[in-house]
């Protein structure tokens, strides 16, 4: 590509964002350094939108905020979480990176400032009807004005920061609402996923508390949803599930009533508890429910113990070509979004990796594990230069289908010929 650019064979005289993404996709981080260790399980680990700050939430009821500019990993501040039942369950950055919200088994969502010597720690009351209440998932709107929550009382909530009160509570699912997301920056379209196995799409402009009706439903999973992530374009999203699959959806293809009923029946027939039991054999089989409207299904990771998260890879460095997920085996796994193949699986943790975070601009992946460790993954070239990364099959109760992807890197002879072809200019690239 360097050679083509120099002799004018590229469409543009410079590398486009697509060209840069194409080059960087061959260098998926594969080597881990431990950057933090705790005496309790790490539940959450997320970057701010700029990538300059990283936050972790641990079962020791502490939230730690780190400066990650350059190659740093230096703690900026620690926050003692309030009103914590069992653990901090979810965290989220505000789009401007100035605030963090977190939730636990409490009727309050708490908000703290990231910068400044004086701490701001505010409790936001959602006024739920149930006494035993927990927000499993929460997100800021892109304009910083609202907070979207999904809770164990089957409801989705919207809290207005400017008005200082809850402005919406809708009964969204037939069981716990484990995950929520905004479709895009407009904040009009919402996604929710629950233990009823369904993903629902809501339009704020037509949504009412008295008659909460989604604009569409996505059915195809055979067990509860643990996490959803929006691509940010208002069309595509992914859902991770206890049925040991990730599915890719297009909200222009909703599921029929018959398909929704198939999902309800499949979920009702589940008799195992993923928190402490192994995956039943029927969940390991490759099966598709009638009417499944998903575009792709990704298999090969293990969803046990907790609400394991899955995300699209960053737009800037990968063009959102991949899906990355944690795994109960202590690994993180990367799938090619188009082929469905598993292109990377790396394990360094001794327990479940609940959360993964791919830096929005740097080629760095962070893993937060129940072994109390936070790992920073970077790409390291192996010797010899021609590297073949062999991906082993899943461990334990996971689907044992494995794929092997080869990522050839330039040999020294090829580099020498490239330098010779480009002359002295190549040394500055």
TABELGI-V831240 format. One record per residue. N is the residue number from 1. PSI is psi in degrees with one decimal (* if undefined). Layout:
n=N psi=PSI
n=N psi=PSI
This chain:
n=1 psi=-36.4
n=2 psi=-43.2
n=3 psi=-45.4
n=4 psi=-37.0
n=5 psi=-40.8
n=6 psi=-34.5
n=7 psi=9.2
n=8 psi=22.3
n=9 psi=-9.9
n=10 psi=154.6
n=11 psi=-37.3
n=12 psi=161.2
n=13 psi=6.5
n=14 psi=164.3
n=15 psi=126.8
n=16 psi=173.0
n=17 psi=-34.1
n=18 psi=-40.4
n=19 psi=-43.8
n=20 psi=-39.1
n=21 psi=-40.8
n=22 psi=-38.9
n=23 psi=-40.9
n=24 psi=-20.0
n=25 psi=-14.9
n=26 psi=2.9
n=27 psi=55.5
n=28 psi=130.7
n=29 psi=135.3
n=30 psi=2.2
n=31 psi=132.3
n=32 psi=139.6
n=33 psi=138.5
n=34 psi=123.5
n=35 psi=-13.1
n=36 psi=145.8
n=37 psi=133.1
n=38 psi=164.6
n=39 psi=2.9
n=40 psi=173.4
n=41 psi=135.5
n=42 psi=122.5
n=43 psi=-38.7
n=44 psi=145.4
n=45 psi=112.5
n=46 psi=146.4
n=47 psi=151.9
n=48 psi=169.9
n=49 psi=-31.6
n=50 psi=-18.3
n=51 psi=3.2
n=52 psi=-13.7
n=53 psi=141.4
n=54 psi=139.3
n=55 psi=141.5
n=56 psi=148.9
n=57 psi=131.8
n=58 psi=160.4
n=59 psi=-7.2
n=60 psi=9.7
n=61 psi=26.5
n=62 psi=139.9
n=63 psi=129.4
n=64 psi=132.4
n=65 psi=126.7
n=66 psi=144.2
n=67 psi=122.2
n=68 psi=19.2
n=69 psi=147.1
n=70 psi=-128.3
n=71 psi=23.4
n=72 psi=158.3
n=73 psi=78.4
n=74 psi=131.5
n=75 psi=123.9
n=76 psi=-44.9
n=77 psi=159.9
n=78 psi=142.4
n=79 psi=124.9
n=80 psi=111.9
n=81 psi=146.0
n=82 psi=152.3
n=83 psi=47.7
n=84 psi=125.5
n=85 psi=114.9
n=86 psi=-60.8
n=87 psi=161.0
n=88 psi=126.8
n=89 psi=-38.4
n=90 psi=154.4
n=91 psi=160.2
n=92 psi=140.8
n=93 psi=146.9
n=94 psi=153.2
n=95 psi=-32.8
n=96 psi=-5.4
n=97 psi=8.9
n=98 psi=-18.5
n=99 psi=156.8
n=100 psi=137.4
n=101 psi=150.7
n=102 psi=158.7
n=103 psi=160.5
n=104 psi=-164.6
n=105 psi=81.8
n=106 psi=153.6
n=107 psi=-0.8
n=108 psi=144.3
n=109 psi=133.1
n=110 psi=144.9
n=111 psi=132.4
n=112 psi=153.3
n=113 psi=149.6
n=114 psi=-43.6
n=115 psi=161.5
n=116 psi=144.4
n=117 psi=-32.3
n=118 psi=130.1
n=119 psi=133.0
n=120 psi=121.4
n=121 psi=103.3
n=122 psi=137.0
n=123 psi=125.5
n=124 psi=114.1
n=125 psi=120.5
n=126 psi=-8.6
n=127 psi=55.8
n=128 psi=164.7
n=129 psi=-29.4
n=130 psi=143.1
n=131 psi=-37.5
n=132 psi=98.4
n=133 psi=140.6
n=134 psi=134.1
n=135 psi=114.4
n=136 psi=-24.0
n=137 psi=140.3
n=138 psi=150.1
n=139 psi=146.3
n=140 psi=146.0
n=141 psi=158.8
n=142 psi=-26.3
n=143 psi=4.9
n=144 psi=1.8
n=145 psi=-24.1
n=146 psi=158.4
n=147 psi=127.2
n=148 psi=134.3
n=149 psi=147.6
n=150 psi=135.0
n=151 psi=172.9
n=152 psi=-2.0
n=153 psi=18.4
n=154 psi=9.4
n=155 psi=154.6
n=156 psi=141.5
n=157 psi=150.0
n=158 psi=126.3
n=159 psi=128.1
n=160 psi=116.0
n=161 psi=-35.7
n=162 psi=-40.3
n=163 psi=-18.1
n=164 psi=35.4
n=165 psi=161.8
n=166 psi=131.6
n=167 psi=-10.3
n=168 psi=135.2
n=169 psi=115.1
n=170 psi=139.6
n=171 psi=104.9
n=172 psi=-33.5
n=173 psi=173.1
n=174 psi=-1.0
n=175 psi=-169.3
n=176 psi=138.8
n=177 psi=103.4
n=178 psi=-20.6
n=179 psi=146.7
n=180 psi=163.1
n=181 psi=152.7
n=182 psi=141.9
n=183 psi=-38.7
n=184 psi=-169.6
n=185 psi=-11.5
n=186 psi=-26.3
n=187 psi=11.0
n=188 psi=-40.0
n=189 psi=130.4
n=190 psi=149.1
n=191 psi=145.8
n=192 psi=147.3
n=193 psi=140.8
n=194 psi=178.1
n=195 psi=-3.5
n=196 psi=0.0
n=197 psi=2.6
n=198 psi=147.9
n=199 psi=128.9
n=200 psi=146.6
n=201 psi=128.6
n=202 psi=145.4
n=203 psi=115.7
n=204 psi=-28.6
n=205 psi=-17.8
n=206 psi=11.1
n=207 psi=131.7
n=208 psi=148.8
n=209 psi=-34.6
n=210 psi=-28.7
n=211 psi=73.8
n=212 psi=104.8
n=213 psi=121.7
n=214 psi=156.4
n=215 psi=-14.8
n=216 psi=160.0
n=217 psi=140.8
n=218 psi=117.4
n=219 psi=143.4
n=220 psi=-22.4
n=221 psi=154.4
n=222 psi=9.1
n=223 psi=179.6
n=224 psi=153.3
n=225 psi=132.8
n=226 psi=-27.6
n=227 psi=147.5
n=228 psi=151.1
n=229 psi=131.7
n=230 psi=143.1
n=231 psi=-16.8
n=232 psi=4.1
n=233 psi=5.0
n=234 psi=10.7
n=235 psi=-47.1
n=236 psi=147.3
n=237 psi=162.9
n=238 psi=153.2
n=239 psi=134.3
n=240 psi=145.0
n=241 psi=157.5
n=242 psi=-10.6
n=243 psi=10.1
n=244 psi=27.8
n=245 psi=157.8
n=246 psi=139.1
n=247 psi=143.5
n=248 psi=131.8
n=249 psi=150.3
n=250 psi=119.7
n=251 psi=-1.0
n=252 psi=-2.5
n=253 psi=82.3
n=254 psi=163.1
n=255 psi=151.9
n=256 psi=167.6
n=257 psi=-36.5
n=258 psi=-39.9
n=259 psi=-40.5
n=260 psi=-39.9
n=261 psi=-35.6
n=262 psi=-41.7
n=263 psi=-43.6
n=264 psi=-41.5
n=265 psi=-43.1
n=266 psi=-42.5
n=267 psi=-39.6
n=268 psi=-27.1
n=269 psi=-7.3
n=270 psi=128.9
n=271 psi=9.4
n=272 psi=159.8
n=273 psi=112.1
n=274 psi=-14.2
n=275 psi=-31.9
n=276 psi=-2.8
n=277 psi=157.9
n=278 psi=166.0
n=279 psi=125.7
n=280 psi=154.4
n=281 psi=-35.5
n=282 psi=-26.0
n=283 psi=-16.1
n=284 psi=-15.2
n=285 psi=145.9
n=286 psi=103.8
n=287 psi=149.9
n=288 psi=128.0
n=289 psi=147.9
n=290 psi=131.2
n=291 psi=3.4
n=292 psi=118.8
n=293 psi=10.6
n=294 psi=154.6
n=295 psi=-38.5
n=296 psi=153.6
n=297 psi=131.9
n=298 psi=125.2
n=299 psi=150.6
n=300 psi=-6.1
n=301 psi=169.6
n=302 psi=125.4
n=303 psi=102.9
n=304 psi=160.7
n=305 psi=-39.4
n=306 psi=175.6
n=307 psi=84.8
n=308 psi=139.3
n=309 psi=152.6
n=310 psi=144.4
n=311 psi=157.3
n=312 psi=146.0
n=313 psi=164.2
n=314 psi=148.1
n=315 psi=-42.4
n=316 psi=-44.2
n=317 psi=-24.3
n=318 psi=-4.5
n=319 psi=25.0
n=320 psi=38.8
n=321 psi=-22.2
n=322 psi=165.6
n=323 psi=132.9
n=324 psi=139.4
n=325 psi=151.4
n=326 psi=176.3
n=327 psi=144.7
n=328 psi=-12.1
n=329 psi=0.0
n=330 psi=16.6
n=331 psi=167.4
n=332 psi=147.4
n=333 psi=140.7
n=334 psi=126.2
n=335 psi=145.3
n=336 psi=123.0
n=337 psi=-27.7
n=338 psi=-41.8
n=339 psi=-22.4
n=340 psi=-0.3
n=341 psi=149.5
n=342 psi=111.5
n=343 psi=-14.1
n=344 psi=141.3
n=345 psi=119.4
n=346 psi=133.6
n=347 psi=124.5
n=348 psi=-11.5
n=349 psi=155.1
n=350 psi=-4.2
n=351 psi=-177.2
n=352 psi=131.8
n=353 psi=105.3
n=354 psi=-37.4
n=355 psi=144.1
n=356 psi=148.4
n=357 psi=121.3
n=358 psi=122.3
n=359 psi=134.9
n=360 psi=-20.9
n=361 psi=-21.8
n=362 psi=157.2
n=363 psi=67.1
n=364 psi=136.1
n=365 psi=136.3
n=366 psi=136.0
n=367 psi=134.4
n=368 psi=123.5
n=369 psi=158.1
n=370 psi=-5.4
n=371 psi=4.5
n=372 psi=8.4
n=373 psi=145.6
n=374 psi=123.1
n=375 psi=141.6
n=376 psi=120.4
n=377 psi=137.0
n=378 psi=164.9
n=379 psi=132.7
n=380 psi=123.1
n=381 psi=134.4
n=382 psi=163.4
n=383 psi=136.1
n=384 psi=176.5
n=385 psi=-31.8
n=386 psi=109.5
n=387 psi=132.9
n=388 psi=117.6
n=389 psi=111.2
n=390 psi=125.4
n=391 psi=117.9
n=392 psi=164.7
n=393 psi=165.6
n=394 psi=157.9
n=395 psi=163.9
n=396 psi=-124.3
n=397 psi=18.5
n=398 psi=166.9
n=399 psi=127.4
n=400 psi=9.5
n=401 psi=129.8
n=402 psi=154.8
n=403 psi=147.4
n=404 psi=123.5
n=405 psi=136.5
n=406 psi=127.0
n=407 psi=83.8
n=408 psi=133.6
n=409 psi=161.5
n=410 psi=132.3
n=411 psi=164.3
n=412 psi=-35.1
n=413 psi=-40.1
n=414 psi=-39.2
n=415 psi=-40.6
n=416 psi=-42.3
n=417 psi=-35.2
n=418 psi=-43.7
n=419 psi=-41.5
n=420 psi=-38.7
n=421 psi=-36.0
n=422 psi=-16.8
n=423 psi=-155.4
n=424 psi=-22.0
n=425 psi=-28.2
n=426 psi=-27.3
n=427 psi=-15.8
n=428 psi=-2.8
n=429 psi=*
